[in-house]
Structure formats: structure tokens, C-alpha cells
Amino acid sequence: MTVALPPDVKLLSWAAEHLGIGLSTAYLLAPKGEIPGAFKVGAQWSVSVPKFQAVVHGQTAP
């Protein structure tokens, strides 16, 4: 069964692409809190798009 993500949540691969890093690097950085808005549910890493964009675009502190 596949569960659809809310529109403001993307997979970690989305963040990796926007940061210009490889997916394996993103998987190393996410548990360290170095991917803004990243969170894990079960075995899957996801990213809160509003939190990610706010930090990446300098609107709030990480």
C-alpha cells in the first residue's frame, strides 16, 4: 500500500536535488539535523517543504 504525501511534504531526494547533493549524502546528513525540515517516519525520510525553504532562503535560523 502506497500512502500519498501531503503537498507540503516531499521525499528526501527532493531536498537533495535542491541542495545539489547526492542522495547518499542527504541520507548521511538528515540524521544529523543538517537537512532543514527533514524528518523520519518509519523507514522513510521526508522533508517539510515550508521549513526547508525558510531555512534555505534565509528566512529563519536552522
C-alpha positions in Angstrom: 0.0 0.0 0.0 1.4 3.4 -1.0 0.4 6.4 1.1 0.3 9.8 -0.7 2.3 12.6 0.9 0.7 15.9 1.7 1.5 18.6 -0.8 3.9 20.4 1.6 5.9 17.2 2.3 8.5 15.8 -0.2 10.8 12.9 -0.2 14.4 13.4 0.9 15.5 13.0 -2.8 13.7 16.3 -3.5 15.8 18.1 -0.9 19.0 16.5 -2.1 18.2 17.7 -5.7 17.5 21.3 -4.4 20.7 21.3 -2.4 22.8 20.0 -5.3 24.0 16.9 -3.3 23.8 13.2 -3.9 21.0 11.2 -2.2 23.5 9.1 -0.2 25.0 12.4 1.2 21.5 13.5 2.1 20.9 10.2 4.0 24.1 10.9 5.9 23.2 14.5 6.7 19.5 14.0 7.6 20.0 12.1 10.9 22.5 14.8 12.0 19.8 17.5 11.5 21.7 19.1 8.6 18.8 18.9 6.1 16.3 21.6 7.1 12.9 20.2 7.7 13.9 16.6 7.4 12.1 14.0 9.5 11.7 10.2 9.5 8.5 8.3 9.7 9.2 4.6 9.9 12.0 3.8 7.5 11.3 6.8 5.1 12.9 10.2 5.3 10.7 13.1 4.2 11.1 16.9 4.2 8.7 19.7 5.3 8.8 22.0 2.2 7.9 25.2 4.1 10.6 24.6 6.8 13.2 23.6 4.1 12.5 26.7 2.0 12.5 29.0 5.0 16.0 27.9 6.2 17.5 27.6 2.7 16.2 31.0 1.7 17.4 32.6 5.0 14.0 33.4 6.4 14.7 31.6 9.8 17.5 30.1 11.7 18.1 26.3 11.3 
